[in-house]
Amino acid sequence: MEEKIYKTMGSTGAASLAVGICVLTGGIAAGILLIVNGARLLKNRAKIIF
């Protein structure tokens, strides 16, 4: 019984680690895209005529 719990905890830990890495990668990518788009908007701000 203890061995089954040990294996379950190991696979759950590995899955949590994998999900955490995916979320971290997605967050970094989203942050970079936001910074780049914001910089482009600020750069072209003077060209906008209302």
C-alpha distance matrix in Angstrom:
0.0 3.8 5.4 5.3 6.6 8.8 10.2 10.9 12.6 14.5 15.8 16.8 18.6 20.4 21.5 22.7 24.6 26.2 27.3 28.7 30.7 32.1 33.1 34.8 36.7 37.9 39.0 40.9 42.6 43.6 45.0 47.1 48.4 49.4 51.2 53.1 54.2 55.3 57.3 59.0 59.9 61.4 63.3 64.8 65.5 69.2 69.7 68.7 71.8 71.6
3.8 0.0 3.8 5.4 5.2 6.2 8.7 9.9 10.6 12.4 14.5 15.3 16.5 18.5 20.1 21.0 22.6 24.5 25.8 26.8 28.8 30.5 31.5 32.8 34.8 36.3 37.2 39.0 40.9 41.9 43.1 45.1 46.8 47.7 49.3 51.2 52.5 53.5 55.4 57.2 58.2 59.5 61.4 63.1 63.8 67.5 68.1 67.3 70.4 70.3
5.4 3.8 0.0 3.8 5.4 5.0 6.2 8.6 9.9 10.6 12.5 14.2 15.3 16.7 18.5 19.9 21.2 22.8 24.5 25.7 27.3 29.0 30.4 31.6 33.3 34.9 36.1 37.7 39.4 40.8 42.1 43.9 45.4 46.7 48.2 49.9 51.3 52.5 54.3 56.0 57.2 58.6 60.3 62.0 62.8 66.5 67.0 66.3 69.5 69.6
5.3 5.4 3.8 0.0 3.8 5.4 5.2 6.1 8.6 9.9 10.8 12.2 14.2 15.5 16.6 18.3 20.0 21.3 22.6 24.2 26.0 27.3 28.6 30.2 31.9 33.2 34.5 36.4 37.8 39.0 40.5 42.4 43.8 44.9 46.7 48.4 49.6 50.8 52.8 54.3 55.4 57.0 58.7 60.3 61.1 64.8 65.2 64.3 67.4 67.4
6.6 5.2 5.4 3.8 0.0 3.8 5.5 5.1 6.1 8.6 10.0 10.4 12.1 14.3 15.3 16.3 18.2 20.0 21.0 22.2 24.3 25.8 26.7 28.2 30.3 31.5 32.5 34.4 36.2 37.2 38.5 40.6 42.0 43.0 44.7 46.6 47.8 48.8 50.8 52.5 53.4 54.9 56.8 58.4 59.0 62.7 63.3 62.4 65.5 65.4
8.8 6.2 5.0 5.4 3.8 0.0 3.8 5.5 5.2 6.3 8.8 10.0 10.6 12.5 14.4 15.4 16.6 18.6 20.2 21.0 22.8 24.7 25.8 26.9 28.9 30.5 31.5 33.1 35.0 36.2 37.4 39.3 41.0 42.0 43.5 45.4 46.8 47.8 49.6 51.4 52.6 53.9 55.6 57.4 58.2 61.8 62.4 61.8 65.0 65.1
10.2 8.7 6.2 5.2 5.5 3.8 0.0 3.8 5.4 5.0 6.3 8.5 9.8 10.7 12.4 14.2 15.4 16.7 18.5 19.9 21.4 22.9 24.5 25.8 27.3 28.9 30.3 31.9 33.4 34.8 36.3 37.9 39.4 40.8 42.4 44.0 45.4 46.7 48.4 50.0 51.2 52.8 54.4 56.0 57.0 60.6 61.0 60.4 63.6 63.8
10.9 9.9 8.6 6.1 5.1 5.5 3.8 0.0 3.8 5.4 5.3 6.1 8.5 10.0 10.6 12.2 14.2 15.4 16.5 18.2 20.1 21.3 22.5 24.2 25.9 27.1 28.4 30.3 31.8 32.9 34.4 36.4 37.7 38.8 40.6 42.4 43.5 44.7 46.7 48.2 49.3 50.9 52.6 54.1 55.0 58.7 59.0 58.2 61.3 61.3
12.6 10.6 9.9 8.6 6.1 5.2 5.4 3.8 0.0 3.8 5.6 5.1 6.0 8.6 9.9 10.4 12.2 14.2 15.3 16.2 18.3 20.0 20.9 22.2 24.3 25.7 26.6 28.4 30.3 31.3 32.5 34.6 36.2 37.1 38.7 40.7 41.9 42.9 44.8 46.6 47.6 49.0 50.8 52.5 53.2 56.9 57.5 56.7 59.9 60.0
14.5 12.4 10.6 9.9 8.6 6.3 5.0 5.4 3.8 0.0 3.8 5.5 5.2 6.3 8.7 9.9 10.6 12.4 14.4 15.3 16.7 18.6 20.1 21.1 22.8 24.6 25.8 27.2 28.9 30.4 31.6 33.3 35.0 36.3 37.7 39.4 40.9 42.1 43.8 45.5 46.8 48.2 49.8 51.5 52.5 56.1 56.6 56.1 59.4 59.6
15.8 14.5 12.5 10.8 10.0 8.8 6.3 5.3 5.6 3.8 0.0 3.8 5.4 5.1 6.2 8.6 9.8 10.6 12.3 14.1 15.4 16.7 18.4 19.9 21.3 22.7 24.3 25.9 27.3 28.7 30.3 31.9 33.3 34.7 36.4 37.9 39.2 40.6 42.4 43.9 45.1 46.8 48.3 49.9 50.9 54.6 54.8 54.2 57.5 57.7
16.8 15.3 14.2 12.2 10.4 10.0 8.5 6.1 5.1 5.5 3.8 0.0 3.8 5.4 5.1 6.1 8.6 9.9 10.6 12.1 14.3 15.4 16.4 18.2 20.0 21.1 22.3 24.3 25.9 26.9 28.4 30.4 31.7 32.8 34.6 36.3 37.5 38.6 40.6 42.2 43.2 44.8 46.6 48.1 48.9 52.6 53.0 52.2 55.4 55.4
18.6 16.5 15.3 14.2 12.1 10.6 9.8 8.5 6.0 5.2 5.4 3.8 0.0 3.8 5.4 5.1 6.2 8.7 10.0 10.4 12.4 14.4 15.3 16.3 18.4 20.0 20.9 22.5 24.4 25.7 26.8 28.7 30.4 31.5 32.9 34.8 36.2 37.2 39.0 40.8 42.0 43.3 45.0 46.8 47.6 51.3 51.9 51.2 54.5 54.7
20.4 18.5 16.7 15.5 14.3 12.5 10.7 10.0 8.6 6.3 5.1 5.4 3.8 0.0 3.8 5.4 5.1 6.2 8.7 9.8 10.7 12.5 14.3 15.3 16.7 18.5 20.0 21.3 22.8 24.5 25.8 27.3 28.9 30.4 31.9 33.4 34.9 36.3 37.9 39.5 40.9 42.3 43.8 45.5 46.6 50.2 50.6 50.2 53.5 53.9
21.5 20.1 18.5 16.6 15.3 14.4 12.4 10.6 9.9 8.7 6.2 5.1 5.4 3.8 0.0 3.8 5.4 5.1 6.2 8.5 10.0 10.7 12.3 14.2 15.5 16.6 18.3 20.1 21.3 22.6 24.3 26.0 27.2 28.6 30.5 31.9 33.1 34.6 36.4 37.8 39.0 40.7 42.3 43.8 44.8 48.5 48.7 48.1 51.3 51.6
22.7 21.0 19.9 18.3 16.3 15.4 14.2 12.2 10.4 9.9 8.6 6.1 5.1 5.4 3.8 0.0 3.8 5.5 5.2 6.0 8.6 9.9 10.5 12.1 14.2 15.3 16.3 18.3 20.0 20.9 22.3 24.4 25.8 26.8 28.5 30.4 31.5 32.6 34.6 36.3 37.3 38.8 40.6 42.2 42.9 46.6 47.1 46.4 49.6 49.8
24.6 22.6 21.2 20.0 18.2 16.6 15.4 14.2 12.2 10.6 9.8 8.6 6.2 5.1 5.4 3.8 0.0 3.8 5.5 5.0 6.2 8.7 9.9 10.5 12.3 14.3 15.3 16.5 18.4 20.0 21.0 22.7 24.5 25.8 27.1 28.8 30.4 31.5 33.1 34.9 36.2 37.6 39.1 41.0 41.9 45.5 46.1 45.7 49.0 49.5
26.2 24.5 22.8 21.3 20.0 18.6 16.7 15.4 14.2 12.4 10.6 9.9 8.7 6.2 5.1 5.5 3.8 0.0 3.8 5.4 5.2 6.3 8.7 9.9 10.7 12.4 14.3 15.6 16.8 18.5 20.1 21.5 22.9 24.5 26.1 27.4 28.9 30.4 32.0 33.4 34.9 36.5 37.9 39.5 40.7 44.3 44.6 44.1 47.5 48.0
27.3 25.8 24.5 22.6 21.0 20.2 18.5 16.5 15.3 14.4 12.3 10.6 10.0 8.7 6.2 5.2 5.5 3.8 0.0 3.8 5.5 5.1 6.2 8.6 9.9 10.6 12.2 14.3 15.4 16.4 18.3 20.1 21.2 22.5 24.4 25.9 27.0 28.4 30.4 31.8 32.9 34.6 36.3 37.7 38.6 42.3 42.6 41.9 45.2 45.4
28.7 26.8 25.7 24.2 22.2 21.0 19.9 18.2 16.2 15.3 14.1 12.1 10.4 9.8 8.5 6.0 5.0 5.4 3.8 0.0 3.8 5.4 5.2 6.1 8.6 9.9 10.5 12.3 14.3 15.3 16.4 18.4 20.0 21.0 22.5 24.4 25.8 26.8 28.6 30.4 31.5 32.9 34.6 36.4 37.2 40.8 41.4 40.8 44.2 44.5
30.7 28.8 27.3 26.0 24.3 22.8 21.4 20.1 18.3 16.7 15.4 14.3 12.4 10.7 10.0 8.6 6.2 5.2 5.5 3.8 0.0 3.8 5.5 5.1 6.1 8.6 9.8 10.6 12.3 14.2 15.3 16.6 18.5 20.0 21.2 22.7 24.4 25.8 27.2 28.9 30.4 31.8 33.1 35.0 36.1 39.7 40.1 39.9 43.3 44.0
32.1 30.5 29.0 27.3 25.8 24.7 22.9 21.3 20.0 18.6 16.7 15.4 14.4 12.5 10.7 9.9 8.7 6.3 5.1 5.4 3.8 0.0 3.8 5.4 5.2 6.2 8.6 10.0 10.7 12.2 14.2 15.6 16.6 18.4 20.2 21.3 22.6 24.3 26.0 27.3 28.6 30.4 31.8 33.3 34.5 38.1 38.3 37.8 41.2 41.8
33.1 31.5 30.4 28.6 26.7 25.8 24.5 22.5 20.9 20.1 18.4 16.4 15.3 14.3 12.3 10.5 9.9 8.7 6.2 5.2 5.5 3.8 0.0 3.8 5.5 5.1 6.1 8.6 9.9 10.5 12.1 14.3 15.3 16.4 18.3 20.0 21.0 22.3 24.3 25.8 26.8 28.5 30.2 31.7 32.6 36.2 36.6 36.0 39.3 39.6
34.8 32.8 31.6 30.2 28.2 26.9 25.8 24.2 22.2 21.1 19.9 18.2 16.3 15.3 14.2 12.1 10.5 9.9 8.6 6.1 5.1 5.4 3.8 0.0 3.8 5.5 5.1 6.2 8.6 9.9 10.5 12.4 14.3 15.4 16.6 18.5 20.1 21.1 22.7 24.5 25.8 27.1 28.7 30.6 31.5 35.1 35.7 35.4 38.8 39.4
36.7 34.8 33.3 31.9 30.3 28.9 27.3 25.9 24.3 22.8 21.3 20.0 18.4 16.7 15.5 14.2 12.3 10.7 9.9 8.6 6.1 5.2 5.5 3.8 0.0 3.8 5.4 5.2 6.2 8.6 9.9 10.8 12.4 14.4 15.6 16.7 18.5 20.1 21.4 22.8 24.5 26.0 27.2 29.0 30.3 33.8 34.2 34.0 37.6 38.4
37.9 36.3 34.9 33.2 31.5 30.5 28.9 27.1 25.7 24.6 22.7 21.1 20.0 18.5 16.6 15.3 14.3 12.4 10.6 9.9 8.6 6.2 5.1 5.5 3.8 0.0 3.8 5.5 5.1 6.1 8.6 10.0 10.6 12.3 14.3 15.5 16.5 18.2 20.1 21.2 22.5 24.4 25.8 27.2 28.4 32.0 32.2 31.7 35.1 35.7
39.0 37.2 36.1 34.5 32.5 31.5 30.3 28.4 26.6 25.8 24.3 22.3 20.9 20.0 18.3 16.3 15.3 14.3 12.2 10.5 9.8 8.6 6.1 5.1 5.4 3.8 0.0 3.8 5.4 5.1 6.1 8.6 9.9 10.5 12.3 14.3 15.4 16.4 18.3 20.1 21.1 22.5 24.3 25.9 26.7 30.4 31.0 30.4 33.8 34.3
40.9 39.0 37.7 36.4 34.4 33.1 31.9 30.3 28.4 27.2 25.9 24.3 22.5 21.3 20.1 18.3 16.5 15.6 14.3 12.3 10.6 10.0 8.6 6.2 5.2 5.5 3.8 0.0 3.8 5.5 5.1 6.2 8.7 9.9 10.7 12.4 14.3 15.4 16.6 18.5 20.1 21.2 22.6 24.6 25.7 29.2 29.9 29.8 33.4 34.3
42.6 40.9 39.4 37.8 36.2 35.0 33.4 31.8 30.3 28.9 27.3 25.9 24.4 22.8 21.3 20.0 18.4 16.8 15.4 14.3 12.3 10.7 9.9 8.6 6.2 5.1 5.4 3.8 0.0 3.8 5.4 5.2 6.3 8.7 10.0 10.7 12.3 14.2 15.5 16.7 18.5 20.2 21.2 22.8 24.3 27.7 28.0 27.9 31.5 32.5
43.6 41.9 40.8 39.0 37.2 36.2 34.8 32.9 31.3 30.4 28.7 26.9 25.7 24.5 22.6 20.9 20.0 18.5 16.4 15.3 14.2 12.2 10.5 9.9 8.6 6.1 5.1 5.5 3.8 0.0 3.8 5.5 5.1 6.2 8.7 10.0 10.6 12.2 14.3 15.4 16.5 18.4 20.0 21.3 22.3 25.9 26.2 25.7 29.1 29.8
45.0 43.1 42.1 40.5 38.5 37.4 36.3 34.4 32.5 31.6 30.3 28.4 26.8 25.8 24.3 22.3 21.0 20.1 18.3 16.4 15.3 14.2 12.1 10.5 9.9 8.6 6.1 5.1 5.4 3.8 0.0 3.8 5.4 5.1 6.2 8.7 10.0 10.5 12.3 14.3 15.4 16.5 18.3 20.2 21.0 24.5 25.3 25.1 28.6 29.4
47.1 45.1 43.9 42.4 40.6 39.3 37.9 36.4 34.6 33.3 31.9 30.4 28.7 27.3 26.0 24.4 22.7 21.5 20.1 18.4 16.6 15.6 14.3 12.4 10.8 10.0 8.6 6.2 5.2 5.5 3.8 0.0 3.8 5.4 5.2 6.2 8.6 9.9 10.7 12.4 14.3 15.5 16.5 18.5 19.9 23.3 23.9 24.1 27.8 29.1
48.4 46.8 45.4 43.8 42.0 41.0 39.4 37.7 36.2 35.0 33.3 31.7 30.4 28.9 27.2 25.8 24.5 22.9 21.2 20.0 18.5 16.6 15.3 14.3 12.4 10.6 9.9 8.7 6.3 5.1 5.4 3.8 0.0 3.8 5.5 5.2 6.1 8.4 9.9 10.6 12.3 14.3 15.3 16.7 18.1 21.6 21.8 21.7 25.3 26.5
49.4 47.7 46.7 44.9 43.0 42.0 40.8 38.8 37.1 36.3 34.7 32.8 31.5 30.4 28.6 26.8 25.8 24.5 22.5 21.0 20.0 18.4 16.4 15.4 14.4 12.3 10.5 9.9 8.7 6.2 5.1 5.4 3.8 0.0 3.8 5.5 5.2 6.0 8.5 9.9 10.5 12.2 14.1 15.5 16.2 19.9 20.5 20.0 23.5 24.4
51.2 49.3 48.2 46.7 44.7 43.5 42.4 40.6 38.7 37.7 36.4 34.6 32.9 31.9 30.5 28.5 27.1 26.1 24.4 22.5 21.2 20.2 18.3 16.6 15.6 14.3 12.3 10.7 10.0 8.7 6.2 5.2 5.5 3.8 0.0 3.8 5.6 5.1 6.1 8.6 9.9 10.6 12.2 14.4 15.3 18.6 19.7 19.8 23.5 24.7
53.1 51.2 49.9 48.4 46.6 45.4 44.0 42.4 40.7 39.4 37.9 36.3 34.8 33.4 31.9 30.4 28.8 27.4 25.9 24.4 22.7 21.3 20.0 18.5 16.7 15.5 14.3 12.4 10.7 10.0 8.7 6.2 5.2 5.5 3.8 0.0 3.8 5.5 5.2 6.3 8.7 10.0 10.6 12.5 14.2 17.4 17.9 18.4 22.2 23.9
54.2 52.5 51.3 49.6 47.8 46.8 45.4 43.5 41.9 40.9 39.2 37.5 36.2 34.9 33.1 31.5 30.4 28.9 27.0 25.8 24.4 22.6 21.0 20.1 18.5 16.5 15.4 14.3 12.3 10.6 10.0 8.6 6.1 5.2 5.6 3.8 0.0 3.8 5.4 5.1 6.2 8.7 9.8 10.7 12.1 15.6 15.7 15.7 19.3 20.7
55.3 53.5 52.5 50.8 48.8 47.8 46.7 44.7 42.9 42.1 40.6 38.6 37.2 36.3 34.6 32.6 31.5 30.4 28.4 26.8 25.8 24.3 22.3 21.1 20.1 18.2 16.4 15.4 14.2 12.2 10.5 9.9 8.4 6.0 5.1 5.5 3.8 0.0 3.8 5.4 5.1 6.2 8.6 10.1 10.4 14.0 15.0 14.8 18.4 19.6
57.3 55.4 54.3 52.8 50.8 49.6 48.4 46.7 44.8 43.8 42.4 40.6 39.0 37.9 36.4 34.6 33.1 32.0 30.4 28.6 27.2 26.0 24.3 22.7 21.4 20.1 18.3 16.6 15.5 14.3 12.3 10.7 9.9 8.5 6.1 5.2 5.4 3.8 0.0 3.8 5.4 5.1 6.1 8.7 9.8 12.9 14.1 14.9 18.6 20.4
59.0 57.2 56.0 54.3 52.5 51.4 50.0 48.2 46.6 45.5 43.9 42.2 40.8 39.5 37.8 36.3 34.9 33.4 31.8 30.4 28.9 27.3 25.8 24.5 22.8 21.2 20.1 18.5 16.7 15.4 14.3 12.4 10.6 9.9 8.6 6.3 5.1 5.4 3.8 0.0 3.8 5.5 5.0 6.2 8.5 11.4 11.6 12.5 16.3 18.5
59.9 58.2 57.2 55.4 53.4 52.6 51.2 49.3 47.6 46.8 45.1 43.2 42.0 40.9 39.0 37.3 36.2 34.9 32.9 31.5 30.4 28.6 26.8 25.8 24.5 22.5 21.1 20.1 18.5 16.5 15.4 14.3 12.3 10.5 9.9 8.7 6.2 5.1 5.4 3.8 0.0 3.8 5.4 5.3 5.9 9.5 10.0 9.9 13.6 15.3
61.4 59.5 58.6 57.0 54.9 53.9 52.8 50.9 49.0 48.2 46.8 44.8 43.3 42.3 40.7 38.8 37.6 36.5 34.6 32.9 31.8 30.4 28.5 27.1 26.0 24.4 22.5 21.2 20.2 18.4 16.5 15.5 14.3 12.2 10.6 10.0 8.7 6.2 5.1 5.5 3.8 0.0 3.8 5.5 5.1 8.2 10.1 10.6 14.1 15.9
63.3 61.4 60.3 58.7 56.8 55.6 54.4 52.6 50.8 49.8 48.3 46.6 45.0 43.8 42.3 40.6 39.1 37.9 36.3 34.6 33.1 31.8 30.2 28.7 27.2 25.8 24.3 22.6 21.2 20.0 18.3 16.5 15.3 14.1 12.2 10.6 9.8 8.6 6.1 5.0 5.4 3.8 0.0 3.8 5.6 7.5 8.8 10.6 14.2 16.8
64.8 63.1 62.0 60.3 58.4 57.4 56.0 54.1 52.5 51.5 49.9 48.1 46.8 45.5 43.8 42.2 41.0 39.5 37.7 36.4 35.0 33.3 31.7 30.6 29.0 27.2 25.9 24.6 22.8 21.3 20.2 18.5 16.7 15.5 14.4 12.5 10.7 10.1 8.7 6.2 5.3 5.5 3.8 0.0 3.8 5.5 5.5 7.2 10.9 13.6
65.5 63.8 62.8 61.1 59.0 58.2 57.0 55.0 53.2 52.5 50.9 48.9 47.6 46.6 44.8 42.9 41.9 40.7 38.6 37.2 36.1 34.5 32.6 31.5 30.3 28.4 26.7 25.7 24.3 22.3 21.0 19.9 18.1 16.2 15.3 14.2 12.1 10.4 9.8 8.5 5.9 5.1 5.6 3.8 0.0 3.8 5.5 5.8 9.1 11.3
69.2 67.5 66.5 64.8 62.7 61.8 60.6 58.7 56.9 56.1 54.6 52.6 51.3 50.2 48.5 46.6 45.5 44.3 42.3 40.8 39.7 38.1 36.2 35.1 33.8 32.0 30.4 29.2 27.7 25.9 24.5 23.3 21.6 19.9 18.6 17.4 15.6 14.0 12.9 11.4 9.5 8.2 7.5 5.5 3.8 0.0 3.8 5.6 7.9 10.9
69.7 68.1 67.0 65.2 63.3 62.4 61.0 59.0 57.5 56.6 54.8 53.0 51.9 50.6 48.7 47.1 46.1 44.6 42.6 41.4 40.1 38.3 36.6 35.7 34.2 32.2 31.0 29.9 28.0 26.2 25.3 23.9 21.8 20.5 19.7 17.9 15.7 15.0 14.1 11.6 10.0 10.1 8.8 5.5 5.5 3.8 0.0 3.8 6.4 9.9
68.7 67.3 66.3 64.3 62.4 61.8 60.4 58.2 56.7 56.1 54.2 52.2 51.2 50.2 48.1 46.4 45.7 44.1 41.9 40.8 39.9 37.8 36.0 35.4 34.0 31.7 30.4 29.8 27.9 25.7 25.1 24.1 21.7 20.0 19.8 18.4 15.7 14.8 14.9 12.5 9.9 10.6 10.6 7.2 5.8 5.6 3.8 0.0 3.8 6.6
71.8 70.4 69.5 67.4 65.5 65.0 63.6 61.3 59.9 59.4 57.5 55.4 54.5 53.5 51.3 49.6 49.0 47.5 45.2 44.2 43.3 41.2 39.3 38.8 37.6 35.1 33.8 33.4 31.5 29.1 28.6 27.8 25.3 23.5 23.5 22.2 19.3 18.4 18.6 16.3 13.6 14.1 14.2 10.9 9.1 7.9 6.4 3.8 0.0 3.8
71.6 70.3 69.6 67.4 65.4 65.1 63.8 61.3 60.0 59.6 57.7 55.4 54.7 53.9 51.6 49.8 49.5 48.0 45.4 44.5 44.0 41.8 39.6 39.4 38.4 35.7 34.3 34.3 32.5 29.8 29.4 29.1 26.5 24.4 24.7 23.9 20.7 19.6 20.4 18.5 15.3 15.9 16.8 13.6 11.3 10.9 9.9 6.6 3.8 0.0
